[in-house]
């Protein structure tokens, strides 16, 4: 299999960013090109990219100067313009709001995205709390694993090259995080809020489930998202967030908790999921399919879990996804990354690319 580079970041925030930029220089250049192209395809006028990136650069600076310092280091180390590094770090808000703003539901927004799962209290045959996901996204995006210290806490997480905030990972306090993109008509990149990738970094640095959930729900986000959070000591919760409010759903009993790319109860938050009207049925198929597959065995063995993550029922809509050759190349998506996080054992197992194509590699804290 192809293993991701693992960067052990050290020093000041700027120094960590400089190391990130230098070691991932080519990968960052690739991601800048990919995301500039995807944003233009999604309808953002080329003249608007710098304006929107500048706004987020100022927002990162205001919300967390140390995060801004890491972005400065990444730009210096990679040789990229600072506004392009801001574009990468704000790509969640910039892309998701563009899909709503310009009304261009393309094949990637119909088929792409993620399926998360997890549980504790005897859900899995291997003891302890476990979470994970298939992260479905554009082809061509480059990734890496980052490890760093936050006080006494060690964190390891997956990120896209050039993004300072890891989005899928775990820490030495037994906290783990997976994510799902959500969409609502209320999403608006102009809302002042903690950006998505800064929010995920803070969740991964948390010392408790309550602290992690707190970072997920407050303040209200500019764009909807789901944060699938696990704790070795306190169980599993999935946190649906939108500009209209947030909802925390806790795993109950011995059935796994599963989440894909739709609000489980949109009426509870008054959310209108406009992009689901375009035929975006993959999210419902994947959620139902994962629940069905994991229900076939109790407790769920690692073999059963990996078989579910590699499931191809539904073809282009499946849990384990591959590019559709008839789609335009710049709109093709696949299961780019698969993660299995064992929070008690502090083990992070993953595949880079569809999980059906390789064995899981494992890193441990």
Secondary structure, 3 states (H helix, E strand, C coil): CCCCCEEECCCCHHHHHHHHHHHCHHHHHHHHHHHHHHHHHCCCCHHHHHHHHHHHHHHHHHHCHHHHHHHHHHHHHHCCCHHHHHHHHCHHHHHHHHHHHCCCCCHHHHHCEEEEEEECCCCECCCCCEEEEEEEEECCCCEEEEEEEECCEEEEEEEECCCCCCCEEEECCCEEEEEEECCCCCCCCCCCCCCHHHHHHHHHCCCCHHHHHHHHHCCCCCCCEEEEEEECCCEEEEEEEECCEEEEEECCCCCCEEECCCCCCHHHHCCCCHHHHHCCCHHHHHHHHHHHHHCCCCCECHHHHHHHHCCCCCHHHCCCCCCCCCCCHHHCEEEEEEEEEECCCCEEEEEECCHHHCCCEEEEC
